[in-house]
Amino acid sequence: MKKTFLKKLAFATSILSCTAFATSVSAQSITVQSGDTLWKLAQKHDVSTHELIETNNLSSPTLHIGQSLTIPNDMYTVQSGDSLWKVSQRFNTSIQAIKRENQLSSNVLHAGQALSIPEQASTASTYDVQYGDTLWIISQKFGVSIQNIMNWNNLSSTQLYPGQTLHLKNQQNYLATNMIETAKQYMGTPYVWGGDYPSQGFDCSGFLKYVFGKHDVEIPRTVATIYQEGTFVSKPERGDLVFFETYKPGASHAGIYLGDGKFVHASSSKGVTISSMSNVYWEPRYLGAKSYY
């Protein structure tokens, strides 16, 4: 879900003062009409009930005819050279969240296109249900599916109650686990230079792009350009990419870190395989690790 208007305004102001990014933050004032509810207004203006409550400092979900409400709006204008990955990194959110927020069916962006920027998914392990909450609203807030929330809490019904505590899992760890499971499905797939699909084989960057793409995380196609993106981490965690200098100076090989000093990658000699970071070949060639979601 998006941040409150004041937080978004402060964030956007700092961005504008430091960069040339064309962001715009605005708010619309409306008057409550007969039949209006928080849920109806949230759906009409493509915001959450939480945003409306927080932005307007409401102590109750009950609205009154003639009441004035502020509708927050947070938009970004796509610039030449932008990609979903770059925009997601700029605003500290995920590609999947941006696509969901803007109902995008592809990763292609066009200069001048207006995007609504969602807030980064929360990573809390528990959540207390608030007035106006639904499973859908909570799923969007935490970046998980309704079915997962129901499974994690043994819910037999979608009905929620204010004050009810829901157990949630960290979405980043959840994504890393799923991504690793996907990568392992292609163990033994042969190495093919330029390959980026299971039926034709993979080279190392083609393998990474394919696996990440299966989870709506967009990365560049070559190891060198992948290395230029992302966020450096001093110690890799599961799902991060680890980079190596092999046949030429700079990053020329990479894999997905599995934990316990191991990584899965498309090896030129073994195809998709799991190797140890402490291997006599890989250890001296290690360059570092980066996170991409």
DOPA-72108 format. One record per residue (C-alpha): chain; residue number from 1; x, y, z; residue in three letters. Coordinates in Angstrom, 3 decimals, m for minus. Layout:
N
SITE / A / NUM / X / Y / Z / ALA
...
END
This chain:
293
SITE / A / 1 / 0.000 / 0.000 / 0.000 / MET
SITE / A / 2 / 1.086 / 3.573 / m0.502 / LYS
SITE / A / 3 / 2.429 / 5.842 / 2.205 / LYS
SITE / A / 4 / 0.438 / 8.577 / 3.826 / THR
SITE / A / 5 / 0.248 / 11.790 / 1.841 / PHE
SITE / A / 6 / 2.595 / 13.694 / 4.156 / LEU
SITE / A / 7 / 5.199 / 10.941 / 3.995 / LYS
SITE / A / 8 / 4.879 / 10.737 / 0.244 / LYS
SITE / A / 9 / 5.155 / 14.500 / m0.086 / LEU
SITE / A / 10 / 8.316 / 14.576 / 2.004 / ALA
SITE / A / 11 / 9.786 / 11.672 / 0.046 / PHE
SITE / A / 12 / 8.973 / 13.216 / m3.314 / ALA
SITE / A / 13 / 10.327 / 16.601 / m2.212 / THR
SITE / A / 14 / 13.649 / 15.030 / m1.282 / SER
SITE / A / 15 / 13.788 / 13.254 / m4.626 / ILE
SITE / A / 16 / 13.040 / 16.443 / m6.540 / LEU
SITE / A / 17 / 15.599 / 18.470 / m4.629 / SER
SITE / A / 18 / 18.385 / 16.000 / m5.318 / CYS
SITE / A / 19 / 17.616 / 14.735 / m8.808 / THR
SITE / A / 20 / 16.061 / 15.566 / m12.121 / ALA
SITE / A / 21 / 13.514 / 12.750 / m11.881 / PHE
SITE / A / 22 / 10.106 / 13.960 / m13.078 / ALA
SITE / A / 23 / 7.930 / 12.969 / m10.155 / THR
SITE / A / 24 / 4.767 / 14.710 / m9.128 / SER
SITE / A / 25 / 2.791 / 14.338 / m5.939 / VAL
SITE / A / 26 / m0.636 / 15.828 / m5.604 / SER
SITE / A / 27 / m3.824 / 15.441 / m3.629 / ALA
SITE / A / 28 / m7.470 / 15.728 / m4.556 / GLN
SITE / A / 29 / m10.138 / 17.006 / m2.175 / SER
SITE / A / 30 / m13.603 / 15.448 / m2.384 / ILE
SITE / A / 31 / m16.890 / 15.847 / m0.544 / THR
SITE / A / 32 / m18.616 / 12.739 / 0.814 / VAL
SITE / A / 33 / m21.910 / 12.045 / m0.961 / GLN
SITE / A / 34 / m24.934 / 9.993 / 0.053 / SER
SITE / A / 35 / m24.074 / 6.289 / m0.104 / GLY
SITE / A / 36 / m20.307 / 6.815 / 0.050 / ASP
SITE / A / 37 / m18.240 / 4.454 / 2.187 / THR
SITE / A / 38 / m14.496 / 4.188 / 2.721 / LEU
SITE / A / 39 / m14.416 / 1.038 / 0.617 / TRP
SITE / A / 40 / m16.355 / 2.623 / m2.271 / LYS
SITE / A / 41 / m14.150 / 5.716 / m2.284 / LEU
SITE / A / 42 / m10.988 / 3.617 / m2.086 / ALA
SITE / A / 43 / m12.094 / 1.577 / m5.097 / GLN
SITE / A / 44 / m13.169 / 4.664 / m7.045 / LYS
SITE / A / 45 / m9.893 / 6.515 / m6.512 / HIS
SITE / A / 46 / m7.585 / 3.462 / m6.645 / ASP
SITE / A / 47 / m6.260 / 3.865 / m3.105 / VAL
SITE / A / 48 / m6.628 / 1.766 / 0.033 / SER
SITE / A / 49 / m8.968 / 2.341 / 2.954 / THR
SITE / A / 50 / m5.842 / 2.573 / 5.130 / HIS
SITE / A / 51 / m4.550 / 5.447 / 3.014 / GLU
SITE / A / 52 / m7.825 / 7.310 / 3.387 / LEU
SITE / A / 53 / m7.889 / 6.744 / 7.150 / ILE
SITE / A / 54 / m4.237 / 7.757 / 7.644 / GLU
SITE / A / 55 / m4.295 / 10.728 / 5.257 / THR
SITE / A / 56 / m7.427 / 12.172 / 6.850 / ASN
SITE / A / 57 / m6.653 / 11.158 / 10.469 / ASN
SITE / A / 58 / m9.959 / 9.313 / 10.750 / LEU
SITE / A / 59 / m10.708 / 7.690 / 14.100 / SER
SITE / A / 60 / m13.721 / 5.819 / 12.716 / SER
SITE / A / 61 / m14.582 / 4.248 / 9.343 / PRO
SITE / A / 62 / m17.966 / 6.008 / 9.435 / THR
SITE / A / 63 / m18.331 / 8.869 / 6.931 / LEU
SITE / A / 64 / m20.803 / 11.749 / 6.961 / HIS
SITE / A / 65 / m22.464 / 13.484 / 4.018 / ILE
SITE / A / 66 / m20.657 / 16.761 / 3.311 / GLY
SITE / A / 67 / m17.446 / 15.602 / 4.992 / GLN
SITE / A / 68 / m14.291 / 16.709 / 3.140 / SER
SITE / A / 69 / m11.647 / 14.054 / 2.432 / LEU
SITE / A / 70 / m8.190 / 14.264 / 0.890 / THR
SITE / A / 71 / m7.365 / 11.634 / m1.736 / ILE
SITE / A / 72 / m3.584 / 11.089 / m1.949 / PRO
SITE / A / 73 / m1.910 / 10.586 / m5.312 / ASN
SITE / A / 74 / 1.665 / 9.559 / m6.057 / ASP
SITE / A / 75 / 2.703 / 9.461 / m9.717 / MET
SITE / A / 76 / 5.969 / 9.127 / m11.613 / TYR
SITE / A / 77 / 6.497 / 10.123 / m15.248 / THR
SITE / A / 78 / 8.584 / 7.566 / m17.156 / VAL
SITE / A / 79 / 11.807 / 8.993 / m18.592 / GLN
SITE / A / 80 / 13.762 / 7.899 / m21.664 / SER
SITE / A / 81 / 15.860 / 4.857 / m20.740 / GLY
SITE / A / 82 / 13.664 / 3.849 / m17.811 / ASP
SITE / A / 83 / 12.769 / 0.217 / m17.193 / SER
SITE / A / 84 / 10.490 / m1.302 / m14.584 / LEU
SITE / A / 85 / 13.576 / m2.532 / m12.768 / TRP
SITE / A / 86 / 15.114 / 0.961 / m12.630 / LYS
SITE / A / 87 / 11.865 / 2.542 / m11.445 / VAL
SITE / A / 88 / 11.394 / m0.147 / m8.788 / SER
SITE / A / 89 / 14.928 / 0.463 / m7.468 / GLN
SITE / A / 90 / 14.449 / 4.238 / m7.511 / ARG
SITE / A / 91 / 11.354 / 4.052 / m5.332 / PHE
SITE / A / 92 / 12.395 / 1.060 / m3.216 / ASN
SITE / A / 93 / 9.530 / m1.164 / m4.320 / THR
SITE / A / 94 / 9.173 / m4.240 / m6.540 / SER
SITE / A / 95 / 8.485 / m4.713 / m10.249 / ILE
SITE / A / 96 / 5.535 / m6.921 / m9.391 / GLN
SITE / A / 97 / 4.040 / m4.238 / m7.129 / ALA
SITE / A / 98 / 4.340 / m1.566 / m9.846 / ILE
SITE / A / 99 / 2.764 / m3.850 / m12.457 / LYS
SITE / A / 100 / m0.062 / m4.750 / m10.093 / ARG
SITE / A / 101 / m0.619 / m1.127 / m9.078 / GLU
SITE / A / 102 / m0.830 / 0.020 / m12.711 / ASN
SITE / A / 103 / m2.460 / m3.123 / m14.158 / GLN
SITE / A / 104 / 0.445 / m3.609 / m16.590 / LEU
SITE / A / 105 / 0.438 / m6.754 / m18.703 / SER
SITE / A / 106 / 4.044 / m6.363 / m19.922 / SER
SITE / A / 107 / 7.348 / m4.909 / m18.732 / ASN
SITE / A / 108 / 7.535 / m2.379 / m21.586 / VAL
SITE / A / 109 / 7.451 / 1.293 / m20.571 / LEU
SITE / A / 110 / 7.164 / 4.407 / m22.746 / HIS
SITE / A / 111 / 8.654 / 7.837 / m22.095 / ALA
SITE / A / 112 / 5.953 / 10.129 / m20.754 / GLY
SITE / A / 113 / 3.898 / 7.264 / m19.313 / GLN
SITE / A / 114 / 2.459 / 8.010 / m15.852 / ALA
SITE / A / 115 / 2.960 / 5.330 / m13.195 / LEU
SITE / A / 116 / 1.375 / 5.115 / m9.785 / SER
SITE / A / 117 / 4.113 / 4.180 / m7.308 / ILE
SITE / A / 118 / 3.171 / 1.757 / m4.516 / PRO
SITE / A / 119 / 4.864 / 1.635 / m1.172 / GLU
SITE / A / 120 / 7.420 / m1.100 / m0.586 / GLN
SITE / A / 121 / 5.806 / m4.220 / 0.792 / ALA
SITE / A / 122 / 5.925 / m4.404 / 4.573 / SER
SITE / A / 123 / 7.986 / m7.177 / 6.152 / THR
SITE / A / 124 / 6.305 / m7.508 / 9.549 / ALA
SITE / A / 125 / 5.753 / m11.075 / 10.788 / SER
SITE / A / 126 / 2.334 / m10.358 / 12.334 / THR
SITE / A / 127 / m0.437 / m7.901 / 11.581 / TYR
SITE / A / 128 / m3.443 / m6.751 / 13.625 / ASP
SITE / A / 129 / m6.563 / m6.385 / 11.485 / VAL
SITE / A / 130 / m7.912 / m2.816 / 11.312 / GLN
SITE / A / 131 / m11.375 / m1.448 / 10.559 / TYR
SITE / A / 132 / m12.021 / m1.687 / 6.822 / GLY
SITE / A / 133 / m9.431 / m4.414 / 6.254 / ASP
SITE / A / 134 / m10.066 / m7.272 / 3.873 / THR
SITE / A / 135 / m7.801 / m10.146 / 2.905 / LEU
SITE / A / 136 / m7.248 / m8.431 / m0.434 / TRP
SITE / A / 137 / m6.127 / m5.165 / 1.201 / ILE
SITE / A / 138 / m3.741 / m7.016 / 3.517 / ILE
SITE / A / 139 / m2.377 / m9.145 / 0.665 / SER
SITE / A / 140 / m1.549 / m5.969 / m1.277 / GLN
SITE / A / 141 / 0.028 / m4.320 / 1.766 / LYS
SITE / A / 142 / 2.382 / m7.227 / 2.395 / PHE
SITE / A / 143 / 2.890 / m8.373 / m1.194 / GLY
SITE / A / 144 / 1.581 / m11.896 / m0.630 / VAL
SITE / A / 145 / m1.398 / m13.812 / m1.960 / SER
SITE / A / 146 / m4.775 / m14.137 / m0.241 / ILE
SITE / A / 147 / m4.410 / m17.914 / m0.334 / GLN
SITE / A / 148 / m1.060 / m17.760 / 1.465 / ASN
SITE / A / 149 / m2.526 / m15.597 / 4.241 / ILE
SITE / A / 150 / m5.376 / m18.074 / 4.647 / MET
SITE / A / 151 / m2.979 / m21.035 / 4.686 / ASN
SITE / A / 152 / m0.572 / m19.433 / 7.177 / TRP
SITE / A / 153 / m3.450 / m18.668 / 9.567 / ASN
SITE / A / 154 / m5.625 / m21.768 / 8.961 / ASN
SITE / A / 155 / m8.522 / m19.559 / 7.860 / LEU
SITE / A / 156 / m11.607 / m21.331 / 6.532 / SER
SITE / A / 157 / m13.372 / m18.047 / 5.732 / SER
SITE / A / 158 / m12.319 / m14.724 / 4.220 / THR
SITE / A / 159 / m14.125 / m12.828 / 6.992 / GLN
SITE / A / 160 / m11.839 / m10.797 / 9.269 / LEU
SITE / A / 161 / m12.405 / m9.029 / 12.591 / TYR
SITE / A / 162 / m10.785 / m5.808 / 13.899 / PRO
SITE / A / 163 / m8.072 / m6.749 / 16.387 / GLY
SITE / A / 164 / m7.556 / m10.202 / 14.872 / GLN
SITE / A / 165 / m3.840 / m11.069 / 14.641 / THR
SITE / A / 166 / m2.612 / m12.575 / 11.390 / LEU
SITE / A / 167 / 0.723 / m14.336 / 10.989 / HIS
SITE / A / 168 / 2.638 / m13.308 / 7.889 / LEU
SITE / A / 169 / 5.900 / m14.350 / 6.319 / LYS
SITE / A / 170 / 8.643 / m12.033 / 5.131 / ASN
SITE / A / 171 / 7.938 / m11.525 / 1.426 / GLN
SITE / A / 172 / 11.596 / m11.141 / 0.498 / GLN
SITE / A / 173 / 12.475 / m14.508 / 2.073 / ASN
SITE / A / 174 / 9.371 / m16.022 / 0.508 / TYR
SITE / A / 175 / 10.389 / m14.770 / m2.948 / LEU
SITE / A / 176 / 13.965 / m15.987 / m2.490 / ALA
SITE / A / 177 / 12.734 / m19.457 / m1.521 / THR
SITE / A / 178 / 10.442 / m19.686 / m4.537 / ASN
SITE / A / 179 / 13.138 / m18.386 / m6.863 / MET
SITE / A / 180 / 15.639 / m20.950 / m5.605 / ILE
SITE / A / 181 / 13.078 / m23.728 / m6.035 / GLU
SITE / A / 182 / 12.526 / m22.581 / m9.616 / THR
SITE / A / 183 / 16.266 / m22.498 / m10.316 / ALA
SITE / A / 184 / 16.718 / m26.037 / m8.996 / LYS
SITE / A / 185 / 14.020 / m27.323 / m11.364 / GLN
SITE / A / 186 / 16.459 / m26.814 / m14.236 / TYR
SITE / A / 187 / 19.377 / m28.726 / m12.738 / MET
SITE / A / 188 / 21.216 / m30.544 / m15.508 / GLY
SITE / A / 189 / 19.977 / m28.270 / m18.303 / THR
SITE / A / 190 / 22.916 / m28.050 / m20.738 / PRO
SITE / A / 191 / 25.035 / m24.948 / m21.166 / TYR
SITE / A / 192 / 24.544 / m23.182 / m24.497 / VAL
SITE / A / 193 / 26.175 / m19.847 / m25.308 / TRP
SITE / A / 194 / 23.372 / m17.334 / m25.852 / GLY
SITE / A / 195 / 20.770 / m19.745 / m24.462 / GLY
SITE / A / 196 / 17.993 / m18.262 / m22.368 / ASP
SITE / A / 197 / 15.244 / m20.895 / m22.425 / TYR
SITE / A / 198 / 15.090 / m24.454 / m21.007 / PRO
SITE / A / 199 / 14.444 / m26.146 / m24.353 / SER
SITE / A / 200 / 17.526 / m24.573 / m25.931 / GLN
SITE / A / 201 / 19.805 / m24.552 / m22.887 / GLY
SITE / A / 202 / 21.206 / m21.671 / m20.837 / PHE
SITE / A / 203 / 24.294 / m19.567 / m20.588 / ASP
SITE / A / 204 / 24.898 / m18.127 / m17.112 / CYS
SITE / A / 205 / 23.118 / m14.795 / m17.590 / SER
SITE / A / 206 / 20.321 / m16.333 / m19.657 / GLY
SITE / A / 207 / 19.638 / m18.722 / m16.782 / PHE
SITE / A / 208 / 19.479 / m15.887 / m14.255 / LEU
SITE / A / 209 / 17.226 / m13.721 / m16.406 / LYS
SITE / A / 210 / 14.871 / m16.645 / m17.038 / TYR
SITE / A / 211 / 14.583 / m17.622 / m13.359 / VAL
SITE / A / 212 / 14.157 / m14.043 / m12.139 / PHE
SITE / A / 213 / 11.642 / m13.358 / m14.905 / GLY
SITE / A / 214 / 9.501 / m16.287 / m13.747 / LYS
SITE / A / 215 / 8.986 / m14.273 / m10.560 / HIS
SITE / A / 216 / 8.441 / m10.873 / m12.223 / ASP
SITE / A / 217 / 11.899 / m9.576 / m11.310 / VAL
SITE / A / 218 / 13.487 / m7.946 / m14.338 / GLU
SITE / A / 219 / 17.272 / m7.954 / m14.710 / ILE
SITE / A / 220 / 19.531 / m7.169 / m17.714 / PRO
SITE / A / 221 / 20.665 / m9.907 / m20.111 / ARG
SITE / A / 222 / 24.460 / m9.942 / m19.672 / THR
SITE / A / 223 / 26.507 / m10.526 / m16.529 / VAL
SITE / A / 224 / 28.349 / m7.221 / m16.991 / ALA
SITE / A / 225 / 25.115 / m5.214 / m17.165 / THR
SITE / A / 226 / 23.509 / m7.200 / m14.334 / ILE
SITE / A / 227 / 26.552 / m6.346 / m12.210 / TYR
SITE / A / 228 / 26.062 / m2.636 / m12.931 / GLN
SITE / A / 229 / 22.560 / m2.784 / m11.430 / GLU
SITE / A / 230 / 21.333 / m3.991 / m8.050 / GLY
SITE / A / 231 / 22.413 / m3.164 / m4.515 / THR
SITE / A / 232 / 25.773 / m4.294 / m3.135 / PHE
SITE / A / 233 / 25.587 / m6.481 / m0.030 / VAL
SITE / A / 234 / 28.593 / m7.244 / 2.159 / SER
SITE / A / 235 / 27.373 / m10.769 / 2.831 / LYS
SITE / A / 236 / 25.084 / m12.605 / 0.379 / PRO
SITE / A / 237 / 21.721 / m13.906 / 1.525 / GLU
SITE / A / 238 / 19.567 / m16.553 / m0.125 / ARG
SITE / A / 239 / 18.350 / m15.296 / m3.491 / GLY
SITE / A / 240 / 21.126 / m12.717 / m3.964 / ASP
SITE / A / 241 / 23.395 / m12.935 / m6.991 / LEU
SITE / A / 242 / 27.085 / m13.732 / m6.542 / VAL
SITE / A / 243 / 29.587 / m12.580 / m9.179 / PHE
SITE / A / 244 / 32.920 / m13.906 / m10.376 / PHE
SITE / A / 245 / 35.740 / m12.789 / m12.657 / GLU
SITE / A / 246 / 36.471 / m15.701 / m14.974 / THR
SITE / A / 247 / 37.512 / m15.474 / m18.629 / TYR
SITE / A / 248 / 37.873 / m11.671 / m18.812 / LYS
SITE / A / 249 / 38.426 / m8.734 / m16.425 / PRO
SITE / A / 250 / 35.361 / m7.698 / m14.456 / GLY
SITE / A / 251 / 32.180 / m9.632 / m13.744 / ALA
SITE / A / 252 / 31.839 / m12.429 / m16.301 / SER
SITE / A / 253 / 29.966 / m15.151 / m14.409 / HIS
SITE / A / 254 / 27.189 / m15.169 / m11.802 / ALA
SITE / A / 255 / 24.842 / m17.452 / m9.926 / GLY
SITE / A / 256 / 22.039 / m17.435 / m7.352 / ILE
SITE / A / 257 / 23.209 / m17.781 / m3.758 / TYR
SITE / A / 258 / 21.554 / m20.695 / m1.934 / LEU
SITE / A / 259 / 22.984 / m20.197 / 1.539 / GLY
SITE / A / 260 / 25.595 / m22.342 / 3.305 / ASP
SITE / A / 261 / 28.281 / m21.108 / 0.908 / GLY
SITE / A / 262 / 26.668 / m22.597 / m2.207 / LYS
SITE / A / 263 / 25.223 / m21.158 / m5.408 / PHE
SITE / A / 264 / 23.302 / m22.464 / m8.417 / VAL
SITE / A / 265 / 24.453 / m21.383 / m11.866 / HIS
SITE / A / 266 / 24.800 / m22.387 / m15.501 / ALA
SITE / A / 267 / 28.330 / m23.753 / m15.746 / SER
SITE / A / 268 / 30.025 / m23.964 / m19.144 / SER
SITE / A / 269 / 31.240 / m27.469 / m18.269 / SER
SITE / A / 270 / 28.328 / m28.930 / m16.270 / LYS
SITE / A / 271 / 25.241 / m26.975 / m17.306 / GLY
SITE / A / 272 / 22.931 / m25.864 / m14.495 / VAL
SITE / A / 273 / 24.594 / m27.098 / m11.331 / THR
SITE / A / 274 / 25.315 / m26.235 / m7.694 / ILE
SITE / A / 275 / 28.843 / m25.226 / m6.691 / SER
SITE / A / 276 / 30.620 / m24.232 / m3.497 / SER
SITE / A / 277 / 31.861 / m20.680 / m3.024 / MET
SITE / A / 278 / 34.945 / m22.147 / m1.321 / SER
SITE / A / 279 / 35.845 / m24.247 / m4.351 / ASN
SITE / A / 280 / 39.500 / m23.751 / m5.367 / VAL
SITE / A / 281 / 38.338 / m22.335 / m8.705 / TYR
SITE / A / 282 / 35.532 / m20.037 / m7.532 / TRP
SITE / A / 283 / 36.883 / m18.627 / m4.256 / GLU
SITE / A / 284 / 39.781 / m16.580 / m5.721 / PRO
SITE / A / 285 / 37.532 / m15.296 / m8.519 / ARG
SITE / A / 286 / 34.724 / m14.019 / m6.293 / TYR
SITE / A / 287 / 33.913 / m10.307 / m6.855 / LEU
SITE / A / 288 / 30.949 / m9.726 / m4.562 / GLY
SITE / A / 289 / 27.189 / m10.042 / m4.209 / ALA
SITE / A / 290 / 24.173 / m7.913 / m5.072 / LYS
SITE / A / 291 / 20.486 / m7.903 / m4.209 / SER
SITE / A / 292 / 17.781 / m7.227 / m6.807 / TYR
SITE / A / 293 / 14.464 / m7.265 / m4.904 / TYR
END
